[in-house]
Amino acid sequence: MAVSSLLRRCLNSPTISSLRSLSTQCFVRRTASLSVPTEPPPVPKKIPLSVTSHGVFTRQDPYRWMRKTDDRDFLEHLRGENSYAQAFMSDTETLRRDLVSEMKTRIPEEILTPPERWGQWLYRQYIPRGKEYPLLCRRLDNVEEEVVVLDWNHIAQQFGYVHVGVCRVSPDHNYLAYTVDPKGDERFLLQIKDLRSGCLVPRLEVDGVVSLAWSLDGVNLFYTLVDEHQRPHRVVVTNVESDGRDDTVVFSESDPSFCVDITSTKDGKFVTINSNSRTSSEVYIVNADKPPLAGLRRARERVPGVQCFLEHHNGFFYILTNAPTDEWSGEGYYLTRCLVEDVESSQWQVVFCPDDDVVIQDMDMFNDYLVFFLSKKGSPMICSIDMPMEANMKHMEDLNPWYFPLPADQCSVAPGSNHNFQSSVYRVVLSSPVIPDTIIDYDVSRRSFSIVHQEGRVTDDLDDSSTPWYSADHSTDSNDRTSELDWEELSDAYVCEREEVSSHDGVEVPLTILYSREAWKKSESPGILIGYGAYGEALDKSWCTNRLSMLDRGWVIAFADVRGGGGGGDFSWHKSGTGSLKVNSVQDFIYCANYLMDKGYVHRHRLAAIGHSAGALLPAAAMNMHPSLFEAAILKVPFLDVLNTLSDSNLPLTLLDHEEFGNPNIQTDFRSILSYSPYDNIRRDVCYPSMLVTASFHDSRVGVWEGAKWVAKIRESTCHDCSRAVILKTNMSGGHFGEGGRYAQCEETAFDYAFLIKVMGYHKNR
C-alpha cells in the first residue's frame, strides 16, 4: 500500500492535506526574514558513473568519487562547505554565545563522583575546575593522599584529541591497561601504566587494540587485535614484565562477519573469548590463573541466531542464552548453568525462564548474589537473587528476588563499575529526562538503599556512604515489585509525558515528550523529534542540562522509540525494524511526527527532526517521503548512502550490518534497501527542509563522504532556493563521537540549537 494511503487511513485527512498545500510554497519565501549568504554554496565536480545491480537496476552516482578522501578536490570542497556554513551562521554569533553561556552556568565548576571500593583501594573520577575531561584517582583505605591514575586532559594535550576506549586495572592494582584513539578514527593504541612508578611500559604500545582482560596473576594481559578492516579478530596474551618474545596468539576468528571480544568473569578466574555477529555468539574459555594457554575450551558450537553470555560462580558457569529448548520457545534470554568441567557438554541445566512479559537484558555476578537487569513492557527493573541458587525453577519468583526500588518516573538505569566481587553493595546510576543523574547504592544483604550522589547535590562526606542524604529500608516488604524510590524531582518546571502512537500498521510506538510548564504553548510551540531505531539500542533520554536552553524558550523535545531500536521492551521490537522490515522504523517516525502536531504539542509548521549516525536515516527517509513534514533537520555523522555502503565489503561495518539492514547482493534485500535508502530517493524539484549536516573526516563508522554526497545531491536535485538553507559542517580532525569535552559539547550543541532557532524563526526569549 502506498505511504500516502497508509497515512490517510490512520490519520485525519486534514493532516495530509495541509502537508501537500505547504509543499507548494518555497521555504525561503515562507521565511522572508531568513538570511542566507550572498555567495552561493560550493558546487562539487561530477564524474558520470552508472551502477547496475543484478542486471536490472541502474543508478547514477556522479559523486562516488568523494569516497577518495585524499582527493585534493574533495578536501577543498569540504573546506568550501565549512566556509559556507560559517557564513550562513554568521548572524547567530550572539545567540550562540548566549546559549553557551547558559549551558556553562549549569555545569558545576568541579564534577565529583563518590568513590567505589575495590579491595583495599577507593577509586573515583572527577573533573577539576576549568578542565574539559575527567581524572581517574585512587587512594588506599584510611589514607588521605589521593593519586591520579589517568588524566584524560593530559591525553588531549598529547594527541590534540581524546577518546579513551577501555581501562582495566590489574587484579593486584599494580598496572593500568587502557586504549586511546589518537586521531578519531577508532584505531586504538594500547598503553600500560605501572601504577607503582607512574611510568608507561614502552614495549606495550600496541596499535589496533579493542578489548582487554587481565589474568589473576596481574602480569599477563589478554587483548584483541583488529584486521585491515578494523574488525577485532585475534586474541593475544602478553606478559607485561617480559620482553615480549613469549607473546602468544590464543585465538583467531576467520569469519569476517564475526568480531572478537574478551572479558573476565567477575571473580577473575576465567577469561571469556566471545566471537559475535549481530545475532549470534560463540564463547571460549581460558583459565585466568594458568595463562597463557590452559586448555582453550568452547562453550557450545555457534548456531545462527543463538547467543550466549557466561559468568562463573563457585564451580558453576551461569549462562544467559536464547537457545531454543523444550522449556523455552521465546525470543529473549533465559538462565542456564553447568559445572565448569561440563561446559562443552550439551547438558546445561535450565535455572529458570522469565515470565512472558519480562525480558532479561543483562546480569552481574557477585559472591553472595546475582543481579539481573530486566525490562517489563519497556520499563526497567533490577533485582538480586541470593547465591548459590537452585536449578530447575519454573519462575524467577521461586528464587525470592529482591526488586530494587526505582523511581516511578520514566528513567534509565545503568550499572556503576561494581568491580568488587565480594561487595554486598551494588551501585547504579539512575537518570530520566526530569531527574538529574543519581547514584544509588543498594545494600543487597540488608535490602536497603542509599542515594549517595545527585547532580548538584552530594553527601557531606563522599568517602562515607553510610551517611547518605537519603536512605530507605525495604526489608519488611522486600518482595514487593511495586516499591518505588520516593524522592522529589529537581523542580516542577518541566513535564515528561509518555504516549503511545499508533503507527501505519496499528503497532503502538512509545513517544516521550518534554516541555516547560511555563514556556510551552499548545499548538504554537516549535519542537524537535529525535529517533534512532537501529541495533536494538534504546534512545538516550537521560537528564541533560543543555536541553533546558530550548525547553525554557518554549520548545518541545520528543523521543520516538521506533522499531529497530530497544525502546519496545522485547527483542521482537528490534527485529521488526530490521532487514525487509526497516521501513517500519521510518513509518513509526513519521507517525510520531504527525502525532505531535495533531495533538497540539507542536505547531503544525514548526517541527524539526534530529538523527545521529544510523538514526539519521529516519528523518532523511521521512523527508524523501514527505518533504514538508519537517521545517528543519539536523543529520549528525549520518548514515545516508545506505545502498552503496552496504554493497562495499571493504568498509569496517558492512558485513556485520548485513544482519541489521540486509545484503544488497541478494536481490530481495537490494529491493528493500533501495526503497528507503535516503541518498537514492531524493526527489527532484521539490522544496526540502533546511538542514544542518555534520560529518567527521576521520570517522571510521560512517564515511565523511556520506553527508557530503547527500548535500551535493540535495543541492543539485531539489528547489534551488531552499537548498541554500542546507549546510554541511565537517570536523576535519575528529571522529564519529566528536570532541567529547564538557565545554566543547556546549559549543557543538549551541551551534545545533542556534541553527534550529534561526531557520525556524522562533526566537522567544527565556
Secondary structure, 3 states (H helix, E strand, C coil): CCHHHHHHHHCCHHHHHHHHHHHCCCHHHHCCCCCCCCCCCCCCCCCCCEEEECCCEEEECCCHHHHCCCCHHHHHHHHHHHHHHHHHCHHHHHHHHHHHHHHHHCCCCCEECCCEEECCEEEEEEECCCCCCCEEEEEECCCCCCEEEEEHHHHHHHHCCCCEEEEEECCCCCEEEEEECCCCCCCCEEEEEECCCCEECHHHCCECEEEEEECCCCCEEEEEEECCCCCEEEEEEEECCCCCCCCEEEEECCCCCCEEEEEECCCCCEEEEEEECCCCEEEEEEECCCCCCCCCEEECCCCCCCCEEEEEECCEEEEEECCCCCCCCCCCCEEEEEEHHHCCCCCCEEEECCCCCEEEEEEEECCCEEEEEEEECCEEEEEEEECCCCCCCCCHHHHCCEECCECCCCCEEEECCCCCCCCCEEEEEEEECCEEEEEEEEECCCCEEEEEEECCEECCCCCCCCCCCEEEECHHHCCCCCCECCCCCCCCCEEEEEEEEECCCCCEEEEEEEEECCCCCCCCCCEEEEECCCCCCCCCCCCCHHHHHHHCCCCEEEEECCCCCCCCCCHHHHHCCCHHHCHHHHHHHHHHHHHHHHCCCCCCCCEEEEEEHHHHHHHHHHHHHCCCCCCEEEEECCCCCHHHHHCCCCCCCHHHHHHHHCCCCCHHHHHHHHHHCHHHHCCCCCCCCEEEEEEECCCCCCCHHHHHHHHHHHHHHCCHHHHCCEEEEEECCCCCCCCCCHHHHHHHHHHHHHHHHHHHCCCCCC
